[in-house]
Amino acid sequence: MELLEQLPIQGYRQELKFALPGADPAKIRALLRGFRRLRFKHDVSLVRSLYFDDARLSACKENLASVDDRLKIRLRWYDSRQPHDEFYAELKQRVAGLTRKRRVRVRIDAQLFQLSYKCLHRQLLAVLPPAFSHRLTVSSDPVCLVEYRREHFASPHGPLRLTLDTALKAYPQKSSRPGLRFPVSMAGMVVLEAKAPAGHPLELARVLAPLQLRPTRYSKYVEGCRGLGLI
């Protein structure tokens, strides 16, 4: 395993989330007609995130308690069942209502799901920067793998980004190695997220009219834990 790239630390940004159980994604897409549709490898990205926590699920409980300064670590990859040779390790921090993300790109020399967690931890600790390795040492338990399909949109003028997430699932991580067994579907849940640099007006009332949506506190990690009966 080797560290390929340490990406620039994102500046603090504001995020608004709208959890919309039973919503029709087609109607939300219609509201976003004025936005640019961003396409990466595919029109719709398949996102998988593997979350780590401690035995007490401290990161999950800090989210539920709205702790002002909190941090979580995850591995993330896109558009494949498991990463073929690369994935991202991410530290996501929430401070005073703002979010910041640190990210590194890691190359592995084996299929991720063929590695035991013991081996994966050992290899990650050998290559990750200090902040990542410290957090992984503190939060070493694999808790759940969250999967969803994501569409990306951008304001035609300005830095506002929107993402639309559907087909959410959570997979328990009770085996000695990562896996996708015994999925729990968060059926019918649609999540719309708005993201912009700190201090930039989000102006979503105009964008989302006539829905008049209210922001909700929503964490895919927390909801994955809830769906798996961990909290």
HUTA-V774970 format. One line per field, one symbol per residue. ss: DSSP state (H for helix, E for strand, L for the rest). phi: phi as a letter, one per 30 degrees, with the letter a starting at -180 (. if undefined). burial: # if it has 24 or more other ideal C-beta (glycine too) atoms within 12 Angstrom, else .. Layout:
ss = ???
phi = ???
burial = ???
This chain:
ss = LEEEEELLLLLLEEEEEEEEELLLHHHHHHHLLLLEEELLLLLLEEEEEEEEELLLLHHHHHHHLLLLEEEEEEEEEELLLLLLLEEEEEEEEEELLEEEEEEEEEELLLLHHHLEHHHHHHHHHHHLLHHHHHHHHHLLEEEEEEEEEEEEEELLLLLLEEEEEEEEEEEELLLLELLLLLEEELLLEEEEEEEEELLLLLLHHHHHLLLLLLLLLLLHHHHHHHHLLLL
phi = .bddacdeddddbcbbbbdbdidcedddeddcedcddcbcdbdbdccbbcccacdchddddddddhedbbbbbacbbbiadbddbbaccbccccbhicbbbcbbcbcccadedcddddddedddddbddeddddddddccddcaccbacbccbbddbjcdcbbbcbhdbbcdccddbeabchdcdceidbbcbcbaeeidddhdeddcecdhdcebdbbdddddddddidb
burial = #.#.........########..#.#..#..##..#........##########...#######......#########...##..#########...#########.#...##.#.#..##.###.###..##.##..###############.#....##############...####..##.#..########.....#.#..##....#....###########.#.
